[in-house]
Amino acid sequence: MTNKDLALFEELFKESPEIKYPKDWEVISGTIIKIEKKNILVNVNNQFTGLVISKEVGNTVDLSELKAGQAIDVMVLGDSIERGLLILSLKRANQIKNLSNLAKYNESSEVIHVKPTEANKWGLLVDIDGLKGFIPVSQLTPLHYPRVEWADPEKILEHLNGLIGLDFKVRVINVDENGKKIIFSEKAAIEEDRTKALTSLKEGAIVEWVVSGILSYGLFVTFEGLEWLVHVSEIDWGHVTDPSKFAKVWMKVKVKVIGLDNEKISLSIKRLKENPWDVLAKKYKLGDSIVAPISRISKFGAFMDLEGGIQGLIHLSEISHGVVKDIRDHIKVGEEVTAKIINFEPTKKRIGLSLKALQKAPKWTVKKAPAKKVEALEEDKIDAEVAETKKAAVKKAPAKKVAEKKEEVKKEETK
């Protein structure tokens, strides 16, 4: 090589860009070359080629939104001498970015969206590109809170598992610099909505609520972050023994606001319908006959299933004129019967019914004993009286003799 060639080579070397070797765990910028089988090939500063394998892409990245020529930030994990490639991670670069963002969200109280990936009996776990966050049960809104009888752990976990994959609006309420303790709150995210909803409700308003829980004493319903109870007595005008027959969790139901006292709300479903006692009073009066099926039988009577779920009682004493040992010998559940209204007080929600009032009363007769039997009975009675007299005389005799003996003794002593 001549001196002229060496000079030219040195000149070209000076003009070429300086090669910068990226360090492990360093976050660098690159440009997507192509995406194939969920792997991403990346051009780094036109000097190196790097590869993001599928498991390092991350669960918050939608590959369909990435295109060749698009700039991305990646973390260097090392290099592959055999392949001549840098080993890169999009997920870990995003973790650093996400951790920084979460710290900002914590300070600003900004509402973000997350999707739970797992559940345990204490709450829901969230995975943001490997950053583990947690939504405690206590921080769930009424719509998602696990309302189960007796706080059964198995039922709580079953409920929480049903929330995996759903979109949650949350606020970051705790995040440490290492990303080891990230806590989200769904309740905090809807606090403003809850305040607005509370001020918007008026007595008499009819609002669509969502059923969030069903217990033996009523239905829990939620509206814009508010949750309240529709007591079992306000579900239906009839006798409600099982609230689950009237609604299911997540079902939308129309509810009437019947009372407001600061933050205390009284709700009713049954008052959206006309009072069946008023309907019954318009159609029937005392002494009328009414036709309806038997709904249940108890020890003290049978119940007729009247209009609007009203249960009318036929007392045991009103089943039949005769002695009733077992009501089921006279009527069966499901049987349609006709009864007479013998007591009717709609304002007090009372109605008394009778089957025997519509039955023909039997003629009761007293059988007379034959004359001969009567005479025999009289003779037996006389004989019994005579026998008693003789018996009394026998008992008295010894006492008289004792008295006479005492008298004789006294006379002897005076001599």
C-alpha positions as CSV (number, residue, x, y, z in Angstrom):
1,M,0.0,0.0,0.0
2,T,1.4,3.3,-1.0
3,N,1.6,6.4,1.1
4,K,-1.1,7.9,-1.0
5,D,-3.4,5.0,-0.2
6,L,-2.7,5.2,3.5
7,A,-3.5,8.9,3.5
8,L,-6.8,8.3,1.7
9,F,-7.7,5.5,4.2
10,E,-7.0,7.8,7.1
11,E,-9.1,10.5,5.6
12,L,-12.1,8.1,5.1
13,F,-11.7,6.8,8.6
14,K,-11.9,10.3,10.0
15,E,-15.1,11.1,8.1
16,S,-16.9,7.8,9.1
17,P,-19.2,8.1,12.1
18,E,-17.9,7.0,15.5
19,I,-19.1,3.6,16.5
20,K,-20.8,3.6,19.9
21,Y,-21.1,0.2,21.5
22,P,-24.3,0.2,23.6
23,K,-23.9,-1.0,27.2
24,D,-26.0,-3.8,28.8
25,W,-29.2,-2.5,30.5
26,E,-28.9,0.7,28.6
27,V,-32.1,2.1,27.0
28,I,-31.5,3.1,23.4
29,S,-33.5,4.2,20.4
30,G,-33.9,2.2,17.3
31,T,-35.9,1.8,14.1
32,I,-38.1,-1.2,13.3
33,I,-36.8,-3.1,10.3
34,K,-39.5,-5.7,10.2
35,I,-41.9,-7.8,12.4
36,E,-42.0,-11.5,11.9
37,K,-43.7,-14.1,14.1
38,K,-44.0,-11.7,17.0
39,N,-40.3,-10.9,16.9
40,I,-39.0,-7.4,16.1
41,L,-35.9,-6.7,14.1
42,V,-34.4,-3.3,15.0
43,N,-31.8,-1.0,13.3
44,V,-29.7,0.7,16.0
45,N,-28.0,3.9,14.7
46,N,-27.3,2.3,11.3
47,Q,-24.5,0.4,13.0
48,F,-26.0,-2.6,14.7
49,T,-29.0,-4.8,14.2
50,G,-30.9,-5.9,17.3
51,L,-33.6,-8.5,17.9
52,V,-36.6,-8.2,20.3
53,I,-37.9,-11.8,20.8
54,S,-41.6,-12.3,21.5
55,K,-41.4,-12.7,25.3
56,E,-39.6,-9.4,25.5
57,V,-42.3,-7.5,23.6
58,G,-44.6,-7.0,26.6
59,N,-48.3,-7.3,27.3
60,T,-49.1,-3.7,26.8
61,V,-47.8,-3.6,23.2
62,D,-50.2,-4.1,20.3
63,L,-48.0,-5.5,17.5
64,S,-50.6,-4.5,14.9
65,E,-49.9,-0.9,15.7
66,L,-46.2,-1.2,15.0
67,K,-44.8,-0.7,11.5
68,A,-41.4,-0.9,9.7
69,G,-39.6,2.5,9.9
70,Q,-41.2,3.3,13.3
71,A,-38.9,4.5,16.1
72,I,-39.0,2.6,19.4
73,D,-37.1,2.6,22.7
74,V,-35.5,-0.7,23.7
75,M,-33.2,-2.0,26.5
76,V,-30.0,-3.8,25.7
77,L,-29.8,-7.2,27.4
78,G,-26.6,-8.4,25.7
79,D,-25.4,-9.6,22.3
80,S,-25.4,-12.8,20.4
81,I,-22.0,-13.5,18.9
82,E,-23.3,-16.4,16.8
83,R,-26.0,-14.3,15.2
84,G,-24.1,-11.0,15.3
85,L,-27.2,-9.4,16.9
86,L,-27.9,-7.2,19.9
87,I,-30.5,-8.9,22.3
88,L,-33.1,-6.2,23.1
89,S,-36.2,-5.8,25.2
90,L,-39.1,-3.6,24.5
91,K,-40.9,-4.7,27.6
92,R,-38.1,-3.6,30.0
93,A,-37.7,-0.3,28.4
94,N,-41.4,0.3,28.8
95,Q,-41.2,-0.8,32.5
96,I,-38.8,2.1,33.2
97,K,-41.0,4.5,31.2
98,N,-44.2,3.2,32.9
99,L,-42.7,3.4,36.4
100,S,-41.8,7.1,35.8
101,N,-45.4,7.7,34.4
102,L,-47.0,5.9,37.4
103,A,-45.0,8.2,39.8
104,K,-46.4,11.2,37.9
105,Y,-50.0,9.8,38.0
106,N,-49.6,9.3,41.7
107,E,-48.8,13.0,42.2
108,S,-51.4,14.3,39.7
109,S,-54.3,11.8,40.7
110,E,-54.8,11.1,37.0
111,V,-57.2,8.3,36.1
112,I,-55.7,5.5,34.1
113,H,-57.0,2.2,32.7
114,V,-55.7,-1.3,33.7
115,K,-56.8,-4.9,33.3
116,P,-56.3,-7.4,36.1
117,T,-54.4,-10.6,35.1
118,E,-54.8,-12.6,38.3
119,A,-56.8,-12.7,41.6
120,N,-56.4,-13.8,45.1
121,K,-58.7,-13.5,48.1
122,W,-57.3,-10.1,49.0
123,G,-57.8,-8.4,45.6
124,L,-56.8,-8.2,41.9
125,L,-53.2,-8.3,40.5
126,V,-52.3,-6.1,37.5
127,D,-49.3,-6.7,35.2
128,I,-48.0,-3.7,33.3
129,D,-45.1,-5.0,31.2
130,G,-43.7,-6.9,34.2
131,L,-44.5,-4.2,36.8
132,K,-46.8,-5.8,39.3
133,G,-49.6,-3.7,40.7
134,F,-52.4,-4.5,43.1
135,I,-56.1,-3.4,43.6
136,P,-57.1,-4.4,47.1
137,V,-60.7,-5.6,47.7
138,S,-61.2,-2.5,49.9
139,Q,-60.4,-0.3,46.9
140,L,-63.0,-1.8,44.6
141,T,-66.1,0.2,43.7
142,P,-69.5,-1.2,44.8
143,L,-70.1,-2.6,41.4
144,H,-67.1,-4.9,41.7
145,Y,-67.0,-5.4,45.5
146,P,-67.6,-9.1,46.4
147,R,-70.7,-9.1,48.5
148,V,-71.2,-12.7,49.7
149,E,-73.0,-14.2,52.6
150,W,-70.8,-14.6,55.7
151,A,-67.7,-13.4,53.8
152,D,-67.0,-16.9,52.4
153,P,-63.4,-16.8,51.1
154,E,-64.1,-19.3,48.3
155,K,-67.1,-17.3,47.1
156,I,-65.0,-14.1,47.3
157,L,-62.3,-15.6,45.1
158,E,-64.8,-17.0,42.7
159,H,-66.3,-13.4,42.3
160,L,-62.8,-11.8,41.9
161,N,-61.8,-14.4,39.3
162,G,-64.8,-13.3,37.2
163,L,-63.3,-9.7,37.1
164,I,-60.0,-10.8,35.4
165,G,-59.5,-9.2,32.0
166,L,-62.1,-6.4,32.6
167,D,-61.2,-2.8,32.0
168,F,-60.8,-0.9,35.3
169,K,-60.6,2.9,35.7
170,V,-58.1,3.5,38.6
171,R,-55.9,6.0,40.3
172,V,-52.4,5.3,41.6
173,I,-52.4,5.7,45.3
174,N,-48.9,4.3,46.0
175,V,-45.8,3.6,44.0
176,D,-42.2,3.2,45.2
177,E,-39.1,4.1,43.1
178,N,-38.2,0.4,42.6
179,G,-41.7,-0.5,41.4
180,K,-42.0,-3.1,44.1
181,K,-45.2,-1.7,45.7
182,I,-47.7,-0.3,43.3
183,I,-51.3,0.1,44.6
184,F,-54.3,1.2,42.6
185,S,-57.7,2.3,43.7
186,E,-60.9,2.0,41.7
187,K,-62.9,3.8,44.4
188,A,-60.7,6.9,44.2
189,A,-61.1,7.0,40.4
190,I,-64.9,7.5,40.7
191,E,-65.0,9.8,43.7
192,E,-66.0,12.9,41.6
193,D,-68.6,10.9,39.8
194,R,-70.0,9.7,43.1
195,T,-70.3,13.3,44.4
196,K,-72.1,14.4,41.2
197,A,-74.5,11.4,41.4
198,L,-75.4,12.1,45.0
199,T,-76.3,15.8,44.2
200,S,-78.2,14.8,41.1
201,L,-80.6,12.4,42.9
202,K,-84.0,13.8,44.0
203,E,-86.8,12.2,46.0
204,G,-89.3,10.6,43.6
205,A,-86.7,10.2,40.9
206,I,-86.7,6.9,38.9
207,V,-83.1,5.9,38.1
208,E,-81.6,2.8,36.4
209,W,-79.2,1.1,38.8
210,V,-77.1,-2.0,38.4
211,V,-77.4,-4.9,40.9
212,S,-74.1,-5.4,42.6
213,G,-75.0,-7.9,45.2
214,I,-77.8,-10.2,46.4
215,L,-78.2,-11.2,50.0
216,S,-81.1,-12.7,52.0
217,Y,-82.2,-9.2,53.3
218,G,-82.2,-7.4,50.0
219,L,-80.5,-6.2,46.8
220,F,-77.5,-4.0,46.6
221,V,-77.6,-1.7,43.7
222,T,-75.0,0.8,42.3
223,F,-75.3,4.1,40.3
224,E,-72.3,6.2,39.3
225,G,-70.2,5.0,42.3
226,L,-73.1,5.1,44.8
227,E,-74.3,1.9,46.3
228,W,-77.3,1.3,48.4
229,L,-79.7,-1.4,49.6
230,V,-83.2,-2.1,48.3
231,H,-84.5,-3.8,51.4
232,V,-86.4,-7.1,51.0
233,S,-89.6,-5.4,52.0
234,E,-89.3,-2.9,49.1
235,I,-88.6,-5.4,46.4
236,D,-92.2,-6.6,45.8
237,W,-95.6,-6.0,47.3
238,G,-95.9,-9.7,48.0
239,H,-94.0,-11.7,50.5
240,V,-90.4,-12.0,49.3
241,T,-88.4,-15.0,50.7
242,D,-85.7,-15.1,48.1
243,P,-84.4,-11.8,46.5
244,S,-82.5,-13.8,43.9
245,K,-85.7,-14.7,42.2
246,F,-86.2,-11.0,41.3
247,A,-82.8,-10.0,40.0
248,K,-79.3,-11.2,39.1
249,V,-75.9,-9.6,39.7
250,W,-75.0,-7.1,36.9
251,M,-78.7,-6.8,35.9
252,K,-80.0,-3.3,35.3
253,V,-83.1,-2.4,37.3
254,K,-85.2,0.7,37.6
255,V,-85.4,1.9,41.2
256,K,-87.4,4.7,42.7
257,V,-85.8,7.1,45.3
258,I,-88.3,7.2,48.1
259,G,-86.2,9.1,50.7
260,L,-83.1,11.3,50.9
261,D,-81.4,12.3,54.2
262,N,-77.9,13.7,53.6
263,E,-76.1,10.7,52.2
264,K,-78.7,8.2,53.3
265,I,-80.8,7.0,50.4
266,S,-84.1,5.0,50.6
267,L,-84.9,3.0,47.5
268,S,-87.8,0.9,46.3
269,I,-88.6,-1.3,43.3
270,K,-92.1,-2.3,44.3
271,R,-93.4,1.3,44.3
272,L,-92.9,1.5,40.6
273,K,-96.1,-0.6,40.4
274,E,-99.5,0.2,41.7
275,N,-100.2,-1.1,45.2
276,P,-102.0,-4.4,44.7
277,W,-104.1,-3.8,47.9
278,D,-105.6,-0.8,46.1
279,V,-106.3,-2.9,43.0
280,L,-107.9,-5.6,45.2
281,A,-110.0,-3.0,47.0
282,K,-111.4,-1.8,43.7
283,K,-112.4,-5.2,42.6
284,Y,-113.7,-6.9,45.8
285,K,-115.5,-6.1,49.0
286,L,-116.3,-8.0,52.2
287,G,-118.5,-11.0,51.5
288,D,-117.4,-11.5,47.8
289,S,-116.1,-14.8,46.5
290,I,-112.6,-14.9,45.1
291,V,-110.9,-17.6,42.9
292,A,-107.1,-18.2,43.2
293,P,-104.6,-21.1,43.5
294,I,-103.3,-22.4,46.8
295,S,-99.6,-21.3,47.1
296,R,-98.6,-22.9,50.4
297,I,-99.9,-24.8,53.4
298,S,-98.8,-24.4,57.0
299,K,-100.0,-25.9,60.3
300,F,-102.4,-23.1,61.0
301,G,-103.9,-22.7,57.5
302,A,-103.5,-22.4,53.8
303,F,-102.5,-19.4,51.6
304,M,-104.1,-18.3,48.4
305,D,-101.9,-16.5,45.8
306,L,-104.0,-13.4,45.0
307,E,-103.3,-10.6,42.5
308,G,-100.1,-8.7,42.8
309,G,-98.4,-11.3,45.0
310,I,-100.8,-10.8,47.9
311,Q,-101.1,-13.9,50.1
312,G,-104.6,-14.4,51.5
313,L,-104.9,-16.7,54.6
314,I,-107.6,-19.4,55.0
315,H,-107.3,-20.2,58.7
316,L,-107.4,-23.8,59.8
317,S,-110.8,-23.1,61.4
318,E,-112.2,-21.9,58.0
319,I,-111.2,-25.0,55.9
320,S,-114.3,-27.1,56.8
321,H,-117.2,-27.5,59.1
322,G,-115.8,-30.8,60.4
323,V,-112.7,-31.5,62.4
324,V,-109.6,-30.9,60.2
325,K,-106.7,-33.2,61.1
326,D,-104.6,-32.5,58.0
327,I,-105.3,-29.6,55.6
328,R,-103.9,-31.6,52.8
329,D,-106.8,-34.0,53.0
330,H,-109.0,-31.1,51.9
331,I,-106.9,-29.0,49.5
332,K,-103.5,-29.3,47.7
333,V,-100.8,-26.7,46.8
334,G,-101.5,-25.5,43.2
335,E,-105.2,-26.3,43.4
336,E,-107.5,-23.5,42.4
337,V,-110.2,-22.9,44.9
338,T,-113.1,-20.4,45.6
339,A,-113.2,-18.7,48.9
340,K,-115.3,-16.1,50.6
341,I,-113.8,-12.9,51.9
342,I,-114.7,-12.8,55.6
343,N,-112.3,-10.0,56.7
344,F,-111.0,-7.2,54.5
345,E,-108.8,-4.3,55.6
346,P,-106.8,-3.1,52.6
347,T,-105.2,-0.2,54.5
348,K,-103.8,-2.6,57.1
349,K,-103.0,-5.2,54.4
350,R,-105.3,-7.8,55.9
351,I,-107.6,-10.2,54.2
352,G,-109.3,-13.3,55.7
353,L,-110.7,-16.0,53.6
354,S,-113.0,-19.0,54.2
355,L,-113.8,-22.2,52.4
356,K,-116.4,-23.4,54.8
357,A,-118.5,-20.2,54.5
358,L,-119.3,-21.4,51.0
359,Q,-120.0,-25.0,52.1
360,K,-123.5,-26.2,53.2
361,A,-123.5,-26.6,56.9
362,P,-124.4,-30.1,58.1
363,K,-127.4,-30.7,60.3
364,W,-126.3,-32.0,63.7
365,T,-128.8,-34.5,65.4
366,V,-128.7,-36.0,69.0
367,K,-129.7,-39.6,69.1
368,K,-132.2,-40.6,72.0
369,A,-131.6,-43.8,74.0
370,P,-134.4,-46.5,73.7
371,A,-137.0,-46.4,76.6
372,K,-136.0,-49.9,77.9
373,K,-132.4,-48.7,78.2
374,V,-133.5,-45.6,80.1
375,E,-135.6,-47.7,82.6
376,A,-132.7,-50.0,83.1
377,L,-130.4,-47.1,83.8
378,E,-132.9,-45.7,86.3
379,E,-133.1,-49.0,88.1
380,D,-129.3,-49.3,88.2
381,K,-129.2,-45.8,89.6
382,I,-131.7,-46.7,92.4
383,D,-129.8,-49.9,93.3
384,A,-126.6,-48.0,93.5
385,E,-128.1,-45.4,95.9
386,V,-129.5,-48.2,98.2
387,A,-126.1,-49.9,98.2
388,E,-124.4,-46.7,99.3
389,T,-127.0,-46.2,102.1
390,K,-126.3,-49.7,103.5
391,K,-122.6,-49.2,103.3
392,A,-122.8,-46.0,105.3
393,A,-124.9,-47.7,108.0
394,V,-122.4,-50.4,108.4
395,K,-119.6,-47.9,108.8
396,K,-121.6,-45.9,111.4
397,A,-122.5,-48.9,113.6
398,P,-119.1,-49.5,115.3
399,A,-118.9,-45.8,116.3
400,K,-122.3,-46.1,118.2
401,K,-121.1,-49.1,120.1
402,V,-117.9,-47.4,121.1
403,A,-119.9,-44.4,122.5
404,E,-122.2,-46.8,124.6
405,K,-119.1,-48.6,126.0
406,K,-117.6,-45.2,127.0
407,E,-120.8,-44.3,128.9
408,E,-120.8,-47.6,130.8
409,V,-117.2,-47.0,131.9
410,K,-118.1,-43.5,133.2
411,K,-121.0,-44.9,135.4
412,E,-118.7,-47.5,136.9
413,E,-116.1,-44.8,137.9
414,T,-118.7,-42.7,139.7
415,K,-119.8,-45.5,142.0
